[in-house]
Amino acid sequence: MTVRIDGPEGPVDVTAMRARELGRHGVVVGDRVRLVGDTSGRTDSLARIVTIEERQTALRRTADDTDPTERVVVANADLLVIVTAVTDPEPALGFLDRCLVAAYAGGLEPLLCLTKTDLASAQPLLDRYAGLHLEAVPMSRELPLDDLLDRIRDRMSVFVGQSGVGKSTLVNRLVPDALRATGDVSKIGKGRHTSSSAVLFDLPGGGTVIDTPGIRSFGLAHVTADDVLVAFDDIAEAATECPPGCGHTAEDPDCALDAWAAQGPERRREQLDALRVLLAAVGQVGPGY
């Protein structure tokens, strides 16, 4: 694998192998590691990864909601850019909910990137998550990238989205030499000929972009409702009054969040309603299309 280090004359890409003593601890894109051996970056040189530093954030998923084995997709990213088309294909709401859950649970800041806004309105999606006060950037082939670049410059951003939404096309616009594979949308609304590996690219203006494969499902077997609430300080504090095992949904009769919402301004109810859309995805078994 390739590890980037800071050399005396700038960044150097070093070929490295994982040390045997790391056991089953895998190294993922975005990990910060310690190396020994030849770190010159010269052809045919080889270093060893001996330590994986503690991860500050982690985007995780499981194969499905019944699989207890979680997989770290990307480590130490600042921002999760969730790319979705507003039409053709229609937004996969369950998938979007699950991406947001994974972002909040993993410590990443989510950003909605709404493509094909020249073909349909983005307002229904904006309304769905209004109570969460999510940042959202409308995109189309005709619009410049300035708004998106302002949000991702000098940060590590991981792009995630289902096939056919224009994610790799967008990465190619951001990083012209990325040359990520792209494809048309088939008649049943699923993409084809799309990217198949997570790769990190340098943004020309500073920062990095990680493009991920088209993902059709986002398992949340490793996530609990409380993992999501921790991203919302005021709600998390109110939830301490809930009984043990509370799922914080409208179906939980003793959930303290209903009283919290009723006793405050209207924005509390809007925030709780939007959050409960996400919490429903935590307890739902299925692919989340």
N, C-alpha and C positions, 0 to 999 in steps of 0.2 A: 504494500500500500504506500501511498505518497503522504509525507508529512511536511508541512511548511514550517520553516524556522526563520528567525531573524538573523541574517548574516551581516557581516561588517559592511557589505555593499548593498544591502537590501534583502528582501525575502529570497530564500533558497528552498527548492523542493527536494526533499530527501527520500529515497526509497528505504523503507523500513519493514521489518517483520516483527510480529508480536512475540515477546519472550515466552518461553514455555511456562515460567512460574506464574504468569497471569492466569493460567488455567482456562476456564470457560468465559472469562470476562472479555467480551467483544469490544472492539474499537469501532466507533461510528463516526460519520462525518460531523465535524464540529468539536470533537473531543480534544482536550488539551493533554498532552502526554510528555513524559520524560524519555529521552533517548540516550543510548550509549553506542559506541562504535564510531564508524566513519560518517560524520554529518556534513561532509564537504559538498555533497550533491553531485559529485563527479560521476560520470558514466561507469557502471559496474561497481559502484560503491554500495555498501549496505550497512544500515544501522539497526538497532533493536529497540523496540518499545518496551520499557521495563515498568512504567507506572502510568496509570490513567488517573488524571487529577479529578477531584470531586466535581461533579457536574452542577452548574448553577441553575440550568433549566434542562428539561428533557421532553421531547415530543415522543410519546409512547403510544403503541397500539397493540392489540392482540389480534390473532387471526379472526376470531369471532367472539361473541359474548359468552361462549361456553369454554373457551380456552384460557386456562389460568396463566399461561406463559406469556409475559409481556415482552415486547420488542421495542428497544429504543431506536427510533428512526433517525433522529438528529439530536445532538447535544449542544448546549450553550448558545442556542439561537436567542436573539432578542425578540423577534417578531415572527408570528405565524401569519403569512399572507394567504388567505383562503380565497382561491380564485374560483368564481362560478359565473356561468353565463346566465343572463336574465331570461334567455330563450334559446332554443335550438342548440343544445338540449335544454329542456325545462329544468329549473333548479331542483336538485335533490335535497329536499329540506331536512330529511333525517340525517343525511351525510353532513350537511352544514352544521346542524346542531351538535353532532358528535365531534367535528373538528373544533368547534368552540369549546366544548367540554374538555377536549384534550389540551387545548391551549391554556385554559384557566388552571387545570389540574397540574400542568407541567411548568407553570410559571412564565409562560410566553404571553406577550401582548398580541391579541388578535387584530387583524385588519382584513376587512372584506374588500376584495377587488372584483368589481362587477363588470364583466365583459359583455360585449354585444349590446351595449345600451343604445346604439343607433337603431336597433331592431325592436326594442320593447322597453317599457318603463321599469326602472329599478325600484319604484316606490313600494310595491308589495313586500319585497325583501327588507327594505329599510323599516317598514312598519312592523314587521315580525319581531325585529330585535331592538325596537326604539327604546325600550326601557333600560337596555344595557349600555346605551350611549357608545355604541361601537363606532370606530372610525371606518368610513367606507369611501372607496375611490371608484367612480364610474370610468369605464374604459371602452374605447372602440378603436378601430383601425385609424380613424381620422383624428382622434384626440391626441395631443402631445402627452408625453409621459411625465411632465413636470410635477404634477400633484403626487404621483406615486414615488418619484425620485426624492421628493422632499421628505417623505416619511421613512424611506429605507436607506438614505445616504448615511454612511459611517456606522451602519449597524449590520448585524448578521441576521438575514431574513431567510426563512425557509418557505418556499412556495409549495402549496398542496392544492390539489384539485382533481376532480374526476376527468376521465378521458373526454376530449371533445370540447372542453370549455375554453380553450385557447391559452392554456398555461404556458406551454413550451413556446408558442408563438410570442407571447409576452416576454419570456426570458430572452429570446433571440433579439427582441427590440432593445431590451435593457443592456444586454451584453452581445454586441454584434458578432463576436467571434465564437460564441457558445455553440452555434450550429446544432441545437437540439432538434431531434426528429419531431416532425409534426405530421398531422394527417387530417383528412376530412372526417366529418361526422356521418356515420352510417344512417340508414333509413330508420333504424330502431332507436336512434338517439345515443348510441355509444360510440366513442371514438375508436380509431384504428391507427396502426402505425405510429404509436406514440412512444415517448421516452420510457426506458426500462431500468434506469439506475439513478441513484441520488448522486449529484455532482455539485461541487462548490465552485463558484465563479467569482472573480473580482469585478466589482462595479468600476467602470472607468472613472467615476467621480469620487470614489471612496466607499468602502463597505463591501460586503460579500452577499451573494445570492446563492441559495441551495435549491436546486431544482430536484423534485422528487418524482418517482414514477406515478402514472395515473393510478389512483387507488379507488377500488370499487366498494370497499367496506372499511369501517374504522371500528374495530372491536374495543369495547370499554370494560372488559372483565376486571381490569386492575383498578378501576375508578369507583369511588363512592361519592355520594352526594356531598359529604363534608369536604372532599377534595376540591370540589368546585366552589363551595361557599367561601373557602379560605381566600379566594381572589377578591372577595367583596367584604371589606372590613366591617361595615355597619351591619350587613346582614349576618355575617358570621358571629358577631357579638350578640345579636338578637337570638340566634339559633342556639346559644348556650342554654336557653330556657326550655328548649325542646326535650322531650323524654328520650332516653337511650333508644337507638335504632330508628329514630325518626327519619323518614325519607324526604321531608320538607316539601312534599307535594300537596296539592289540594285534597287528596284522598287521605292524608294523615290527620285524623280528627283533633289531635292534641298539639299540632304544630304551632309553635309560638310566633311564627312569622306572619300569620294572619292578623294577630293582634298588633304586631309591630307595624304592619302596613296600615291598619285601620286608625292608628293613633298618630299618624304623621301626615305630611303633605301627599297630594295625589301621585307625585312622582314615585313614592314608595310602592304603591300598588302597581304602577306600570313596570317598575323594576322587578318586583316579585313575580308578576305574570310572565315577563320575558325570561326570567331565570328559571321558572318552572317548566318552560318549554324545553330548556336544556336538561333539567333534572329528569324529565320524562325519558330522555334518551339514555340516561344512565341505567335506568331499571328495565329498559326494553331489550328483549332478546331478538336479534335479527341483524341484517346487513346494514340497515340505516340508509336505504336509498332515498 
